[in-house]
Amino acid sequence: TQSKLRAEQERLYAENGVNPYAGCRPVLLQMPIVMALSQSISRVPELKQGHFLWLNLGIADPTYILPILAGIFSFASTY
């Protein structure tokens, strides 16, 4: 029954033109870049004291605007 279910699911994907692995690609591309940026900001003293737009890079975002925007853009890129 598992193979029959898997075959039916693949047929359903093929009929509707859906690639189930397409949603992972943007995240796999974005995560190493985001991790490298956060590590470089936390380890380099000059970057900790820097400013970007309205944010001080050495402290967490008090308004949570950037995490919300990151979530929205990640959802939009996978949608």
PyMOL commands that set and color helices and strands:
alter all, ss='L'
color gray80, all
select helices_A, chain A and resi 2-16+24-43+45-48+65-78
alter helices_A, ss='H'
color red, helices_A
select strands_A, chain A and resi 51-52+55-56
alter strands_A, ss='S'
color yellow, strands_A
deselect
rebuild
show_as cartoon
